[in-house]
Amino acid sequence: WDVINPARVPEIASAKDSFEKAKYSYSIVLRDLKLEAKKRFFNLQKANEEIKVANKSIESSTLGLRDAEIKFESGVGTKLEILEAKTQLARDQQLLNNKTSDQKIGQRALAEILNLPEDVTPLVDTKTKLIGIWNITLEESIIAAYNMREELNNILLDISISNSDANSALAAGQPKLSIVNTFTSTFNKGELNKIS
């Protein structure tokens, strides 16, 4: 049994700090995963809103094309106006196609981070709304960010673990006091008056 072991206290401190670092690392990964899921959710919500805007643009372009055709038939408009209206309608249809593909990509990205099966497609039909305005100054935001960063705690724990490991390495050269207990017994059968 070690009565005096200078390396014991630094080894315990290093183990405690390693355990705390593992807890912080877990919470960092969990926080990042939640943040990424929220980001993908909002991107999908944004794609849904952009599809609504693209549909409204197509409606507007269709009305513009109809107006241009009516003007041309009545003799007030030109073929150029009809071509411009058709071009605008084609652009808006292409925009709708792009936004629809963005929506599909967003749905798969959200399904991936939520670990949903491939045959399940997440749908977001919640309405977007303003939940608040950021009224904090830049300096206050930076200070709050530093206070909430668990990565900084990991760096401090790394320093503490390194110091504990250094103290443990220094303790290897110091004297160590141990109590050793050995118990032996022997039993011999044989000649009398013989000492083994």
JOKA-V430082 format. One line per field, one symbol per residue. phi: phi as a letter, one per 20 degrees, with the letter a starting at -180 (. if undefined). psi: psi as a letter, one per 20 degrees, with the letter a starting at -180 (. if undefined). burial: b if it has 16 or more other ideal C-beta (glycine too) atoms within 10 Angstrom, else e. Layout:
# JOKA-V430082
phi=???
psi=???
burial=???
This chain:
# JOKA-V430082
phi=.eeccfefffffffffffffffffffffffffffffffffffffffffffffffffffgffffffffffffffeneedfffffffffffffffffffffffffffffffffffemeffeddfddcfefbfdrcfdefffffffffffeefffffffffffffffffffffffeefcdcdddcccbcccdrffmddd
psi=pogoohigghgggggghhghhhgggghgggghggghggghghhggghghhggghghhggghghgggghgggghijhrrhghggghhggggghhhgggghghhggghghgghghilqrhipoppojqqqqpirpojqrgghggghghhioihhhhghhggggggghghhhhihiqqppqpppppqqqpppbqqkpp.
burial=eeeeebbeebeebbeebeebbeebeeeeeeeeeeeeeeebbebbbbbbebbeebeebbeebeebbeebeeebeeeebeeebbeebeebbeebeebbeebeebbeebbbbbbebeeeeeeeebebeeeeeeeeeeeeeeeeeeeeeeeeeeeebbeebeebbeebeebbeebeeeeeeeeeeeeeeeeeeeeeeeee
